[in-house]
Amino acid sequence: MTQIYPQSYFHLKKEPFFNDYLIANMETGLLSALDQDITPISSFQALSDIQAAKKTIIKQLPIIKKAWKLNPLPTSLQGQDCSSSMQKSPMLRPTIF
């Protein structure tokens, strides 16, 4: 299912039948979706979420890097210091876990 509709990962992960076997199959489907250029941003988000859940940050970083290439910062924000904007707006402050 994730091969044709990568966003389904986020719906299915809330279900009680969500398990490691399903995750492995979903991961295969997401990689296939990327190969076929089917909603690559959603595919990268789901793959990153899977790696985060597995606590494999080393595998998560290349996925995030590829996703940034598809959807970089707007040119109006590139190379600018955004700290003053972050102080004004609580919505823009980074979340620290």
Buried (B, 14 or more C-beta within 10 A) or exposed (E): EBBEBBBBBEEBBEEEEEEEEBBEEBBEBBBBBBEEEBBBEBBBBBBBBBBBEEEEEEBBEEBBEBBEEEEEEEEEEEEEEEEEEEEEEEEEEEEEE
